């Protein structure tokens, strides 16, 4: 089961914060949410805080 992140991303194409849902992945020990902009379809990424162990 993949975790989901729902919240604000910053769209570089629209130059604005947008609300979107994305999948959470871990690369090199960093958690990152990856989603799609609902306005223009651009890929969005957001680095998330470390998970609480």
GIRAKA-V256209 format. One record per backbone hydrogen bond with DSSP energy under -1.0 kcal/mol. NH is the residue of the N-H (numbers start at 1). CO is the residue of the C=O. E is the energy in kcal/mol with one decimal. If there is no record, write none. Layout:
nh: <NH/NH>
co: <CO/CO>
e: <E/E>
//
This chain:
nh: <5/7/9/11/15/16/18/20/22/23/24/25/27/30/32/33/34/35/37/41/44/46/48>
co: <22/20/18/16/11/11/9/7/5/34/3/32/30/27/25/46/23/44/42/37/35/33/31>
e: <-3.1/-2.2/-2.7/-2.6/-1.6/-1.1/-2.6/-2.5/-2.8/-1.8/-2.1/-2.9/-2.3/-2.1/-2.7/-3.0/-2.5/-2.2/-2.8/-1.4/-3.0/-1.9/-2.4>
//
